[in-house]
């Protein structure tokens, strides 16, 4: 290892560490992509990860039947494609294997169990001060649990899905059945024969409902808002791939019309089953509001057959029951909230609004972000390449 890549530790009470390369917060796919691109350019980096493994969201907070919604071509990270023998839509286990091999290939070794408490830019020195605490107990015997990292560049790669969101409802605390978020859901085996209320109507909610059906549970899906449902494939191509091709030649509104026309041919009128489509087209809605259309993997057939029942918004819960906004009640055994996640960046990145826009990969004062543009792994990979190039230019310009 060259002297440029070494960390110099000083014996301050809090374990102050000066690092002459960028610090990457998060070792999910976005963080790994940036690290690999930096490695390729010969720039030293340090990855801080609060959990004990890479891609903890995928490893610990996803359900067993999960597969990538897009083809592997659009989900691979920079500079290392998926193995040829992997299927078109890799499973959760296959994607995790790919990420682990990716980290090994590029010699990415995050500092695990390192939770970032705060990151603040010091205008006087021109450096970032990143305070963290190691929760794994590795440093406890040495009497150093808390660290302060000093760096010139900071890459935020914690993603949009750091913390689960569970809405508040009247009477939920009095409901005596099981209540979980989809991050805790693994399989419908645990719900055999149960009446399960799934709150949400996105891709996760649809797939959880389908999984519950496969395990002989009775799912009720809360559909409070309108949603676009599209076939996962059109004309032999993935819907996303087809949209990318069409947008090279046609305006987005016309591509939306083509997608919706094809969806109508395949699915028919889904509004009669209680699924209302938004007035704005799926691609335009994704671009303007970040709302991803649902790519159907078989859930609509279960809705049409009545095996999955669509219900309106929730008014309140009581013991073993839920009341809806239309005044109707049903008995339920369990509740699964498929209500998404939120970023935790504002809780630790001080002055985040001053330095970073959620729609850009590059902020001010040496701050970068990857995985926040609502463009999935495809967008994160493209941004990772840009970030590494920008940091490398600045890094090598500092070398005499």
Helices and strands as residue ranges (DSSP letters): G 3-5, E 8-9, E 16-18, E 22-25, H 29-40, E 45-48, H 56-60, G 72-74, H 92-105, E 114-122, E 127-134, G 140-142, E 146-151, E 154-156, E 163-164, G 172-174, E 178-181, G 182-184, G 188-191, E 195-199, H 203-214, E 218-222, E 229-231, E 233-234, E 237-238, H 239-246, H 252-267, G 270-273, H 282-289, E 294-296, H 299-305, E 308-311, E 314-318, E 321-324, E 329-331, E 334-337, E 341-342, H 345-348, H 352-355, E 367-369, H 376-397
